[in-house]
Amino acid sequence: GGGGGDDDMALMQAQFDEYKDRYFRAKFQELKDEIDQIKRGTHAEFKEQLAELEATRDAKVAAAEQWLQYQIDATRNRFFAEQRAADSELASEKRHLRDHMVNAVLERRKAIVEEKNAMTLAGTLGGGGGGGGGGG
């Protein structure tokens, strides 16, 4: 009979099935191991891509720090410019106030001089009023 050929085929099929099972178990184990490496952060490609992401982040932070420093410098410069302008305005207003107050005192002095002159003139015109003449 031809029964021996069927046995050989069955044996080959069984060996093939066992090989296939071992192959796929190994492949699934490799994938499981790869997932574990990714989760632990030890996977080579994960580490490489993470390094690129971190480099991008570092560049963004560096640019943000430069922008922050620029804004600090610009704000500081604006502050000092406004401080100088305020100091200059104060000096100008101080001069104006001083001139205004000195002029007001001079106007009062002028009024007193005019009042004195008017009294002196009145005294002279009044014919020497009573005895208190000669002031100065």
C-alpha positions in Angstrom: 0.0 0.0 0.0 0.6 3.7 -0.1 0.1 4.3 3.6 3.7 5.3 4.3 3.4 8.5 2.2 0.4 9.7 4.2 2.4 9.2 7.4 5.3 11.2 6.0 2.9 14.0 5.0 1.3 14.0 8.4 4.7 14.1 10.1 5.9 17.0 7.8 2.6 18.8 8.5 3.1 18.4 12.3 6.7 19.6 12.1 5.7 22.5 10.0 2.9 23.4 12.4 5.4 23.2 15.3 7.9 25.3 13.5 5.2 27.9 12.6 4.0 28.0 16.2 7.6 28.5 17.5 8.2 31.2 14.9 5.2 33.2 15.7 5.6 32.8 19.5 9.2 34.2 19.0 7.9 37.0 16.9 5.2 37.9 19.5 7.8 37.7 22.2 10.0 40.1 20.3 7.1 42.5 20.0 6.3 42.2 23.7 10.0 42.8 24.5 10.0 45.8 22.2 6.9 47.3 23.9 8.6 46.7 27.3 11.8 48.5 26.1 9.7 51.5 24.8 7.8 51.7 28.1 11.1 51.5 30.0 12.7 54.1 27.7 15.5 51.8 26.7 14.4 51.2 23.1 17.0 52.5 20.7 14.7 54.2 18.2 12.6 55.6 21.0 15.7 57.1 22.6 16.8 58.6 19.3 13.4 60.2 18.6 13.1 61.4 22.2 16.6 63.0 21.8 15.3 64.9 18.8 12.2 66.0 20.7 14.3 67.2 23.6 16.6 69.1 21.3 13.6 70.8 19.7 12.3 71.6 23.2 15.8 73.0 24.2 15.9 75.2 21.2 12.4 76.6 21.9 13.4 77.2 25.5 16.6 79.0 24.4 14.7 81.2 22.0 12.1 82.0 24.7 14.9 82.9 27.1 16.4 85.2 24.4 13.0 86.8 23.8 12.5 87.2 27.6 15.9 88.9 27.9 15.1 91.2 25.0 11.8 92.2 26.6 13.5 92.8 29.9 16.2 95.0 28.3 13.6 96.9 26.2 11.4 97.4 29.3 14.4 98.6 31.4 15.5 101.0 28.6 11.9 102.4 28.3 11.8 102.8 32.1 15.1 104.7 32.2 14.0 106.9 29.2 10.7 107.7 31.0 12.6 108.4 34.2 14.9 110.8 32.4 11.9 112.5 30.8 10.1 112.8 34.2 13.3 114.2 35.8 13.6 116.7 32.9 9.9 117.7 33.2 10.3 118.1 37.0 13.4 120.4 36.5 11.5 122.5 34.0 8.4 122.7 36.2 10.6 123.6 39.2 12.2 126.5 37.2 8.7 127.7 36.1 7.4 127.5 39.7 10.4 129.3 41.1 10.2 132.1 38.4 6.4 132.4 39.0 6.8 132.7 42.7 9.8 135.2 42.5 7.7 137.3 40.0 4.7 137.2 42.4 6.9 138.4 45.3 8.4 141.1 43.0 4.9 142.2 42.0 4.0 142.5 45.8 7.2 144.5 46.4 6.4 146.8 43.5 2.9 147.3 44.9 4.4 148.2 48.3 6.9 150.6 46.7 4.0 152.3 44.8 2.0 152.5 48.0 4.9 154.0 49.9 5.5 156.5 47.1 1.8 157.4 47.1 1.9 158.0 50.8 5.0 160.0 50.6 3.5 162.1 47.8 0.3 162.5 49.8 2.3 163.5 52.9 4.3 166.1 50.9 1.1 167.5 49.3 -0.7 167.5 52.6 1.6 170.3 53.9 3.8 168.4 56.3 1.1 166.7 58.4 2.0 166.5 62.0 5.5 166.0 63.2 6.4 162.5 62.2 8.3 163.5 59.0 11.6 162.3 57.9 11.1 158.4 57.7 13.0 156.6 55.1 
